[in-house]
Amino acid sequence: MAERADNATLRTDFALLIDGALEQSGKHLDVINPALGAVFARCPAAGRAELDRAVAAARRAFPNWRARSAAERGALVKQLSQRLREIQNELAELLTREQGKPLAQSVAEIDRGAAQSDGMVSIEIPVEILVDDAQRHIELRYRPLGVVGIITPWNAPVNLALGPLVSALYTGNTVILKPSPYTPLTTLKLGEILRDVFPAGVVNVLAGGDELGAAMTAHEGIDKIAFTGSVATGKKVLAAAAATLKRVTLELGGNDPAIILDDVDPKAIAKQVFFASFVNSGQVCMAIKRIYAHEQIYDELCDALVAEAKKAKVGNGLDPATELGPLQNKMQYDKVVDIINDTKKAGATFLTGGEVPSGPGYFLPPTLVTDIDDDSRLVKEEQFGPIVPILKFSDVEDAIRRANDTRYGLSGSVWSSDLQRGADIAARLEVGTAWVNQHRTTSAFVPFGGAKESGLGRQYSALGLKSYMEPEVISVAKR
Ligand code: NAD
């Protein structure tokens, strides 16, 4: 059990948002600061009764909200992103305390969320004329679905809430938003801004445990679930949604490969590859989780990545010098320690890391591993932590086959000084996004999501926005 802060220092200024009112409840969640391994805040938790009231409020608010024009709804979203920028520093500090990531990365997460929100509301979803001849006028329109339930994970709670939230609101839906029980606080603070900006009932924010997520996916008053989290939970969400034939978008885990070809300068790309692997201490769905390096540049790349790992300062995210924070929670920390031990047992070589520092806090150093089999846990599973294997190849066909030899398919990258060669190989990766000479680059205008078991559907862009809408054909016979 984590130690608890005494009552004098316990932060409790948090509330649920239901039907435009900030509320307490009979239950609560204790929130741990992962840099200290100690409880530092407590917030109210919603149960079935709060969920039912929130869904009823969202249903009541729906007709008026959908009746507004997209431009009006977009203008309110822009007010939201403006307010987020105004309180960015305060919110970032809270995000670092509950999530662990370095303060600069918390600021960047909020900033990126605000920019993507602004971007999304500049996208138009026009009526499409399919036929217009002497006999018929047929058009395709998109209308909102109703109430959208949004369920988020603990690795990037602000950004991963804003993507689906803005998509749902801009397209005319009302929302129930539930953060992870590990990181509910910034989302509840977001609720306070949402309350000021949007009409009562349009957005409701409920903190709660896994059972609240399950109740949302089964709820008859919710029309769609936008879920971001693990593959295992995503499958449960899909199964539960079948009972009411809810629409679902699933943004799930990844095991991203990066294929580094023989024509790159390892020193020139090492910083970028290192950051794409270890940012947020590897707790990023689209982090590089397997590095495949050509034998000609293998040793030099290993040396350059080791140099980056040695430079990276691990510590409390509130310290401005920190580049890598702790693992977010004890469960994830234990899972990664287990993978480290399994990797040691398999006889792999640890170029860096391998030791498990004694607490407090859930810290692990950036760990680079070589001499490891493709069927090891580290290569097969989504490690979601600061340990990455560097695997050697001599034939690029072999690298492509090994990169695709997984049930995951979120994203991947190819690194080459020959852009056409890079793009040709990228096109053969079985993923939702294949990058060349970059990794982890996303935008409001580019669809993002997973192939295979990494997800279902896409977020962002017109494609993503349309997944919050029902296509409807209007067919008029001309007489
Ligand atoms: P998780 O699946 O354990 O939990 C995610 C959310 O689901 C939490 O809010 C949780 O309370 C809720 N939940 C748990 N059980 C539920 C159920 N039966 N029904 C409905 N909701 C339920 O995931 P996590 O550990 O919080 O997040 C880490 C995972 O998220 C990683 O696998 C990561 O790759 C993935 N992720 C994916 C993306 C993406 O865009 N593809 C982005 C970030 C994280």
Residues whose N, C-alpha, C, O or C-beta is under 5 A from the ligand:
A	BS01	NAD	I151 T152 P153 W154 K178 P179 S180 P181 G208 G209 D210 G213 A214 T217 T228 G229 S230 V231 T233 K236 E251 L252 G253 G254 V284 C285 S454
